[in-house]
């Protein structure tokens, strides 16, 4: 069983909580205060994943592996499992824009790694009911 590496601080007016390191790992020292998450499930307790500064991770986003989110990156949709995420970049860095939020901001990322989308469990089907209404479903074996 993995030992928790962070706890959530007090909920802020924006509904997010700062993360606080419970132990040292990677480049993070025990007691270090990190960025914001909506819930504990937004940040993995394994490996060296961390949210720094004022970065915000919320919704269905999940940061894991050795991914580091910092700057003003607002991550709300993707599961980030690796790479380096920036608000600004240096001229010498080759980075790409990654869509990870709803607010019209851009997230700049070097070597992004996203979790693979989950595959459906069964075969997708459409069924016509007796009143001619069509419903979609999935056949699970």
ABEGO torsion letter per residue (X at the ends): XBBBABBBBBBBAAGBBBBBBABBBEABBBGBBBBBBABAAABBABEABBBBEABBBBEABBBBEABBBBEABBBAABBBABEBBBABBBAABBBBBBBABAAGBBBBBBGBBBBBBBBBABBBBBBBBAAGBBBBBBBBX
